[in-house]
Amino acid sequence: MLSEKARPIIEATAPVVAERIPYITPEFYKGMFGARPDLMDGMFSRSNQITGEQPKALAGSIVAFATWLLQHPDSYPESVLSRIAHKHASLGLQEDEYPTVYQHLFAAIGADLGDAATPEVVEAWTEVYWLMAHALIAMEKTLYAGAASDLPFAPWRVTAKEMTGGDVAVITFEPADGTPITDAKPGQYISIEVKVKDGIRQPRQFTLIPSKAGTRRIAVKLDPAGEVTPLIHEQLKVGDVYDLSNPYGDMVLRETRVPLVLASAGIGVTPMLALLEALVERESEREVIVLHADRNSSSWPLADEMKALVAKLPNARIETWFEEGDDGDHKGYMDLSQVNIPADANVVMCGPLPFLKAVRSQVVSSGHPAEKVFYEIFGPDLWLLQGTDEN
């Protein structure tokens, strides 16, 4: 918890820091990468630095943590920390990098705030930083200890590559050496390292979708403006070897009898496939309502797999919304006023951020408890919703 000395200072300065951090963090990254260019090789996404998403995510996490400490002095925001810790673990982040982040972040804070960055203010925010850092380090150590191997990445060989709807490549891997395999929980993701045109390694995260035991399978949607997905689509071929991380992610399936609503858009089907397969394997009799939105039926990735899994569940049904064509159940964007969501259902969402915001707003506005609405988001989490991602 915050010390009595730091609390009033954080209360007084949090609005200012929240306002300034979007300006501070770009300078922080500039300084850190200038001193440590090696961190861009295999650790940070260069694309997220260019778009500004990573600085925004850092700002959100620090401010959210400080705000939580002020409002809940005897606890930490476990869902926020867990999401960050799993992402860090998927990148192989080690404890000794936290001082590096501190050094360059607080240099940027001091430069931006100028005289307002008094020793007392810096000391108070240093306390916030290390409270958050130590909580993350503890979580990450637990995650690493739970893996079958102490190696953050291991080589995997491509055994199959096929295209599906919506410019999506479905890729299957098998182990390329004897590194022990960590079992994945339904809904988790792995990082894949891809060497880009200038030779550096760029990591990206992809949800694991149903595959045979001892293999990994992912679905990669093409982003024509991206740095990594075009290379995966154009250059990755059967026989190639890539480094994959152990599986991580905290939006996993737990055994419960409450109804489950799975709402997805586009490539957001991937975690839903993993959850559906787990339900099939458990011979679940839960009520499951699968909702999917897409441009049209032909752009719906892995549609046949999703339909086949739903057909194997005795109390599951599926509804679709397509912006184009008349072959869906509904026309246009997903409208949950057309769906009878059980009052005790867990609602799980995955898709682009505008879709997540719109669907969550509809669910919560209908009176459904916000704590029963969960989400998975691809890339830096700019949302940082509260709640525990257990379905």
C-alpha positions in Angstrom: 0.0 0.0 0.0 1.0 3.6 -0.4 2.8 5.2 2.5 1.1 8.0 4.5 3.8 10.3 3.2 3.2 9.5 -0.5 -0.6 9.4 -0.4 -1.4 13.1 -0.3 1.3 13.9 -2.9 -0.1 11.3 -5.3 -3.7 12.6 -4.7 -2.5 16.1 -5.5 -0.4 15.3 -8.5 -2.2 12.3 -10.1 -4.3 14.5 -12.4 -1.2 16.4 -13.6 0.8 13.2 -14.2 -2.2 11.6 -16.0 -2.4 14.6 -18.3 1.4 14.7 -19.0 2.2 11.0 -19.2 1.1 10.8 -22.9 3.8 13.4 -23.6 6.3 11.9 -21.1 6.3 8.4 -22.4 7.4 9.0 -26.0 10.4 10.8 -24.6 11.0 8.0 -22.2 11.0 5.4 -25.0 13.2 7.6 -27.1 15.7 7.9 -24.3 15.6 4.2 -23.4 16.0 2.9 -27.0 18.8 5.4 -27.6 20.7 4.0 -24.6 19.5 0.4 -25.1 18.7 -0.3 -28.8 19.0 -4.0 -28.1 15.5 -3.8 -26.4 13.9 -3.3 -29.8 15.4 -6.6 -30.9 13.0 -9.3 -29.7 11.3 -7.4 -26.9 9.3 -4.3 -28.0 7.0 -3.9 -31.0 8.4 -1.2 -33.3 5.0 -0.8 -34.9 3.4 0.0 -31.5 6.1 2.6 -30.9 5.3 4.3 -34.3 1.5 4.4 -33.7 2.0 5.5 -30.1 -0.1 2.6 -28.7 2.7 1.3 -26.4 3.2 4.7 -24.7 -0.6 5.0 -24.2 -0.7 1.5 -22.7 2.1 2.4 -20.3 0.3 5.6 -19.3 -2.9 3.8 -18.7 -1.3 1.1 -16.5 0.6 3.5 -14.3 -2.3 5.9 -13.8 -4.7 3.1 -13.3 -2.4 1.6 -10.7 -1.9 4.9 -8.8 -5.7 5.6 -8.9 -6.5 2.2 -7.6 -4.1 2.6 -4.7 -5.8 5.9 -3.8 -9.3 4.3 -3.9 -8.5 0.8 -2.6 -5.5 1.3 -0.2 -5.5 -2.4 1.0 -5.4 -4.1 -2.4 -4.0 -4.1 -5.9 -5.8 -4.1 -9.3 -5.2 -7.8 -9.9 -6.9 -7.9 -13.3 -4.8 -5.1 -14.7 -1.6 -6.5 -13.3 -2.3 -10.0 -14.4 -2.9 -8.9 -18.0 0.4 -7.0 -18.0 2.3 -9.8 -16.3 1.1 -12.4 -18.9 2.1 -10.1 -21.7 5.6 -9.5 -20.2 6.1 -13.3 -19.7 5.2 -14.0 -23.3 8.1 -11.7 -24.2 10.5 -13.2 -21.8 10.9 -9.9 -19.8 13.3 -10.3 -16.9 13.4 -8.7 -13.5 16.7 -6.8 -14.2 15.0 -4.7 -16.9 12.7 -2.9 -14.4 15.5 -0.6 -13.2 16.2 0.3 -16.8 12.6 1.3 -17.3 12.7 3.3 -14.1 15.8 5.2 -15.0 14.6 6.4 -18.3 11.0 6.9 -17.3 11.8 9.2 -14.4 14.4 11.1 -16.4 11.6 11.8 -18.9 9.2 12.8 -16.1 11.8 15.2 -14.6 12.4 16.8 -18.0 8.7 17.2 -18.7 7.5 18.5 -15.3 10.5 20.7 -14.7 10.3 22.5 -11.4 7.1 20.7 -10.6 9.1 17.5 -10.3 10.2 18.3 -6.8 12.2 15.6 -4.8 9.0 14.9 -2.8 6.9 14.4 -6.0 9.6 12.2 -7.6 9.9 10.1 -4.4 6.1 9.6 -4.2 5.8 8.4 -7.8 9.0 6.3 -7.4 7.0 4.5 -4.6 4.1 3.9 -7.0 6.4 2.6 -9.7 8.2 0.1 -7.5 5.0 -1.1 -5.8 3.7 -1.9 -9.3 7.0 -3.3 -10.5 7.5 -5.6 -7.5 3.9 -6.9 -7.9 4.5 -7.6 -11.6 7.9 -9.2 -10.9 6.2 -11.6 -8.4 3.5 -12.5 -10.8 6.0 -13.1 -13.7 8.2 -15.3 -11.5 5.1 -17.5 -10.8 4.3 -17.7 -14.4 7.8 -18.6 -15.4 7.9 -21.2 -12.6 4.8 -22.8 -14.0 6.3 -23.4 -17.5 7.7 -26.8 -18.5 10.9 -25.1 -19.6 13.0 -22.2 -18.2 13.6 -21.0 -21.8 11.3 -18.1 -22.8 11.4 -19.2 -26.4 12.0 -22.5 -28.2 12.2 -23.4 -31.9 9.1 -24.8 -33.7 8.9 -26.0 -37.3 6.0 -25.0 -39.7 4.2 -28.2 -40.8 1.1 -26.6 -42.5 -0.1 -23.3 -43.8 -3.5 -22.6 -45.3 -5.7 -19.6 -46.1 -9.1 -19.0 -44.7 -11.7 -16.2 -44.9 -10.7 -12.6 -44.3 -7.1 -12.8 -45.5 -6.2 -15.1 -42.6 -3.3 -17.6 -42.7 -3.7 -20.7 -40.5 -0.3 -22.0 -39.4 0.6 -25.2 -37.6 3.9 -25.8 -35.8 5.6 -28.9 -34.3 8.6 -28.8 -31.9 12.0 -28.5 -33.7 14.0 -29.7 -30.7 13.5 -31.5 -27.4 12.5 -28.5 -25.3 9.7 -29.6 -23.0 6.3 -28.3 -24.1 4.1 -26.2 -21.7 0.5 -27.2 -22.0 -1.8 -24.3 -23.0 -5.0 -23.4 -21.3 -7.9 -22.7 -23.6 -7.9 -19.1 -24.6 -4.1 -18.5 -24.1 -1.7 -17.0 -26.7 1.9 -17.4 -27.7 4.5 -14.9 -29.0 6.2 -15.6 -32.3 9.5 -13.9 -33.2 9.9 -12.8 -36.9 13.0 -11.4 -38.3 12.0 -8.3 -40.3 13.7 -6.7 -43.2 16.5 -4.9 -41.3 17.4 -8.0 -39.4 15.9 -7.4 -36.0 13.4 -9.8 -34.4 9.9 -8.5 -33.8 7.5 -10.4 -31.5 3.8 -10.7 -32.0 1.1 -12.5 -30.0 -1.5 -14.9 -31.5 -4.1 -16.9 -29.8 -3.6 -20.7 -29.9 -6.5 -22.3 -31.8 -7.5 -26.0 -31.6 -4.8 -28.4 -32.8 -3.5 -31.9 -32.3 -1.6 -32.7 -29.1 2.1 -31.7 -29.2 1.5 -29.0 -31.9 0.7 -25.3 -31.9 -1.8 -23.6 -34.3 -2.4 -19.9 -34.9 -4.4 -17.8 -37.3 -2.7 -14.6 -38.6 -4.8 -11.9 -40.2 -3.0 -9.8 -42.8 -2.4 -6.2 -42.0 -1.2 -4.7 -45.3 0.3 -1.8 -43.5 2.0 -3.9 -40.8 5.6 -4.9 -40.4 5.2 -8.5 -39.4 2.0 -10.0 -40.8 2.9 -9.4 -44.4 6.1 -11.3 -43.9 4.3 -14.2 -42.3 1.8 -14.3 -45.2 4.4 -13.9 -47.9 7.5 -15.6 -46.7 6.7 -18.2 -44.0 6.6 -21.6 -45.5 6.4 -25.3 -44.5 9.7 -26.4 -43.1 10.7 -23.0 -41.7 11.7 -22.8 -38.0 10.5 -19.9 -35.8 10.9 -19.2 -32.1 7.7 -19.5 -30.1 7.1 -18.5 -26.5 5.4 -20.6 -23.9 1.6 -20.0 -23.7 0.3 -17.2 -21.6 -2.9 -15.2 -21.1 -5.4 -15.0 -18.3 -8.7 -15.1 -20.2 -9.1 -18.9 -19.7 -12.0 -21.2 -19.4 -13.0 -22.3 -15.9 -15.5 -25.0 -14.9 -18.9 -23.4 -14.1 -22.5 -24.0 -14.9 -23.6 -20.5 -15.7 -24.5 -19.7 -19.4 -21.7 -18.4 -21.6 -22.0 -15.8 -24.3 -19.1 -15.6 -26.8 -19.2 -12.4 -28.9 -16.6 -11.9 -31.6 -15.8 -9.9 -34.7 -13.3 -10.7 -37.4 -10.2 -12.5 -36.2 -11.6 -12.3 -32.7 -13.0 -15.8 -33.4 -9.7 -17.3 -32.3 -10.0 -17.4 -28.5 -13.7 -18.4 -29.0 -12.6 -21.5 -30.9 -10.3 -22.5 -28.1 -13.0 -22.0 -25.5 -15.6 -23.9 -27.6 -13.2 -26.9 -28.1 -12.6 -27.1 -24.4 -16.3 -27.2 -23.7 -16.7 -30.0 -26.3 -13.9 -31.9 -24.7 -15.5 -31.5 -21.3 -18.9 -32.7 -22.7 -20.3 -29.5 -21.3 -24.1 -29.0 -21.1 -23.8 -25.3 -20.4 -26.0 -22.9 -22.4 -23.6 -21.3 -24.9 -24.6 -18.4 -27.2 -22.1 -17.7 -29.9 -22.4 -14.3 -31.6 -20.2 -13.3 -34.5 -20.0 -10.1 -36.6 -18.1 -9.7 -39.9 -18.1 -7.8 -43.2 -19.7 -10.8 -45.0 -19.9 -14.6 -44.8 -16.8 -15.1 -46.9 -14.6 -12.9 -44.7 -15.5 -14.9 -41.6 -12.3 -16.6 -40.5 -12.5 -20.3 -39.6 -16.3 -20.2 -39.9 -16.6 -24.0 -40.6 -14.6 -24.9 -37.5 -16.7 -22.6 -35.3 -20.0 -24.0 -36.7 -18.7 -27.6 -36.2 -17.8 -27.0 -32.6 -21.1 -25.3 -31.8 -22.9 -28.3 -33.4 -21.2 -30.7 -30.9 -22.5 -28.8 -27.9 -26.1 -29.8 -26.9 -27.1 -26.4 -25.6 -25.2 -24.1 -28.0 -26.4 -21.9 -30.8 -24.9 -19.3 -33.1 -26.1 -16.0 -34.5 -24.3 -13.8 -37.1 -24.3 -10.1 -38.2 -22.9 -9.3 -41.6 -22.5 -5.7 -42.9 -22.9 -7.0 -46.5 -25.1 -9.6 -48.1 -28.3 -11.3 -46.8 -26.9 -14.7 -45.7 -26.5 -13.8 -42.0 -29.0 -14.0 -39.3 -28.9 -10.2 -39.0 -27.8 -7.3 -41.2 -25.4 -4.6 -40.1 -23.4 -4.3 -36.8 -24.0 -6.5 -33.8 -27.1 -5.5 -32.0 -27.6 -7.3 -28.7 -31.2 -6.0 -28.3 -31.9 -8.8 -30.7 -30.5 -11.4 -28.3 -31.9 -12.8 -25.1 -28.8 -12.9 -22.8 -29.4 -14.9 -19.6 -29.2 -12.7 -16.5 -26.5 -14.9 -14.9 -24.4 -15.4 -18.1 -20.7 -14.6 -18.4 -20.1 -12.5 -21.6 -16.8 -12.9 -23.3 -15.8 -10.6 -26.1 -12.9 -10.4 -28.6 -12.4 -8.2 -31.6 -11.3 -4.7 -32.7 -11.5 -2.1 -29.9 -14.5 -0.2 -31.4 -16.4 -3.5 -31.4 -15.5 -4.2 -27.8 -16.6 -0.8 -26.6 -19.9 -1.0 -28.5 -20.8 -4.5 -27.3 -19.8 -3.9 -23.7 -21.8 -0.7 -23.7 -24.9 -2.6 -25.0 -24.5 -5.4 -22.4 -23.9 -3.1 -19.4 -26.6 -0.7 -20.5 -29.1 -3.6 -20.5 -28.5 -4.0 -16.8 -26.1 -7.0 -17.1 -23.5 -6.9 -14.3 -20.3 -5.3 -15.5 -18.2 -7.8 -13.5 -19.6 -10.6 -15.7 -18.3 -9.0 -18.9 -14.8 -10.1 -20.0 -12.6 -9.3 -23.0 -9.5 -10.2 -24.9 -7.8 -7.5 -26.9 -5.0 -7.9 -29.5 -1.9 -5.6 -29.1 -1.3 -3.1 -26.2 -4.3 -2.9 -23.9 -5.6 0.7 -24.2 -8.8 -0.2 -22.3 -7.7 -1.6 -19.0 -11.2 -2.7 -17.9 -11.6 -4.0 -14.4 -12.8 -7.6 -13.7 -11.3 -11.0 -13.6 -11.0 -12.8 -16.9 -12.4 -16.2 -15.8 -15.3 -17.6 -17.8 
